[in-house]
């Protein structure tokens, strides 16, 4: 047979070295990230509550608290830059001359930078549709809370090691 053949030995060696396969499920927790840190400004705390409240409860882990905090702060900064664009416009004149040349206002650059940071943080936390498609979040059981379903999965010896049903593509 011509062409490149799949190298199963390489995959097995990588697994022995501790590298997880690309389809490995992420560990889940029923605890989430908790309440917003007390040092957050009220606007950032509101963003925190929105992000944590709308994300599936088992998606965000306690270790994601710092990234969620950064997302809240950068979202507030992005909103402030967008408000400055709405209030003052995207262009401003150089100096005090009325007929002087126009240039892009600094808050336009700030809004562009903050939007990239916010989108990257959303991707890393699994908050975009594409990021969620690669993360397995256990569905809540019918009539049961997430905590009850997780506890029953721990007691069930026949369940998968991560408490999730097997994926259809495996």
WONORGI-V170164 format. One line per field, one symbol per residue. phi: phi as a letter, one per 40 degrees, with the letter a starting at -180 (. if undefined). Layout:
phi = ???
This chain:
phi = .cgcbcbcccccccccchcccccccccbbccgbgcccccccdcccccdcccccccdcccccdcccccccccccccccccccccccccbgcbaccgcccccccbccccccccccccccccccccccgcbdcccccbcbcccccgbccccccccccccccccdcgbcccccc
